[in-house]
Amino acid sequence: MNRVVHPIEQESFRRLRARLDTSGFPPLTRAVVERVIHSAADLDYATDLVTTEDDLRRGHTALHAGAPVVVDVEMVAAGITRRDTVCRLREAKSSDGLTRSAHAIRLAYEQVGPGALWVIGCAPTALEELLTLDADPALVIGLPVGFVGAAESKEALRASGLPAVSNVSEKGGSAVAAAALNALLYHPTSPEETP
């Protein structure tokens, strides 16, 4: 089913493309970069985001085949459209050496098992915990924000070799992480469809 794009969104993307030439990016990379920039009105994401077309293709395929989507916080879930998500933060509890966010990731993994898409936009400790699990993810969108641990957790994600979307800087957040997932949701699954 094609998504109806509001005229304001169309104009926003027109203005984005007038200020930044994204035509050289591969299709899925372009979709993610543009939607992330659109969500934050921050053109620097064009050089701050780190991903590969192969990783995005793997995530896109799994997403459209019905793989579960796990989020670290409800704010990420609220930004993801047209797809149910798993968020276990409400049931999670902190303990010695384990934050609520990290415990929520453990609970979510127990629920969904391997092959999920993980969207982390708030808590670096959630991303750190995911990296300790044998989650075999289809894709990790690791874009937590903050001055403590955010850049380091994203660096660890890139070093892990897992299929991922991350960024180099401390910025990120729920809206940005949700936007990256939405870009894959909205991107066509066949050449006949138009984005």
Buried (B, 14 or more C-beta within 10 A) or exposed (E): EEBEEEEEEEEBBEEBBEEBEBEEBEBBBBBBBBBBBBBBEEEEBBEBBBBBBEBBBBBBBBBBEEBBBBBBBBBBBBBBEEBEBBBBBEEBEEEEEBBBBBBBBBBBBEEBEEEBBBBBBBBBBBBBBBBEBEBEBBBBBBBBBBEEBBBEBBBBBBEEEBBBBBBEBBBBBBBBBBBBBBBBBBBBEEEEEEB
